[in-house]
């Protein structure tokens, strides 16, 4: 008969009749069932495939930019931001879009926070100071800025239905005076190297969400940490894999699996779910990257016979962002506006880009083939 599962933490009284949850330090004692081993093996195999094949793509660094933006859109959408991928990419290219500046800023901050985190990993390990710096970048000058960017919360927070109070919350994280202890334990665990990386980050992601150290932005920081960890450990050469699409597509499973750990100690269900997310997103990322790379190769062949140094560089710009304007192209490449416009006109004649909107200041074009690949819904199913 299987042993009953043990809740991985203790209740801490914070008010009469109200308790918070104080998670135990990681790692827990895990039972490696055949199902859990199979899930880990598949995730390891597919993320290794992504790292190997993705690194051999012609433009892995260029291709990562729209994937990063896609992750920022999906991660922010989980928190209620409504901006679409097309709107964000068009705005980045200099187009004026009909969307709340706050929504655009929140997505832009996510991209900036991940870029910043990747750069900081060169000199700083994935630690409490870096987590605070990332939070500050994420929450700067947006609607949640009241939530003390770059600082742990000093008041109690809780999780539950919109408008609920502490009394009827579904989950109450550790009280503020225990956050230092909690985060010190998480930091020590993140810097341990004895566990397989995918197991370690799966456990760490749960722990961070259980601690919920910020008044706002916990979900986004928690998802950023997954990518930063995989890059820091060398599991991925570049930030190629993101789990927000999987979490968004299987949102109910995501929250159920997290709650099942806190309430019942069901680590197996959470780990199988997380490993399945890694596997499915690795497949999805490589399929999209290969499709875009094939498109780019076709387009390069089309411009190869045209005597122009600008056209190949313009295609590189499209790999990073399928939206383009002559103004931005001229600025990015240091060429005359008329030269940039001629290059775009040539791409229009070749059917590579088409004009999608015209403004008084600038015409906006889009490589619809790339945008279609990026916007295609992923076929993602939770298991476990």
Beta strands, then each sheet from edge to edge (+ up, - down):
strand 1: 9-15
strand 2: 18-23
strand 3: 323-325
strand 4: 354-358
strand 5: 363-366
sheet 1: 1+ 2-
sheet 2: 3+ 5- 4+
end
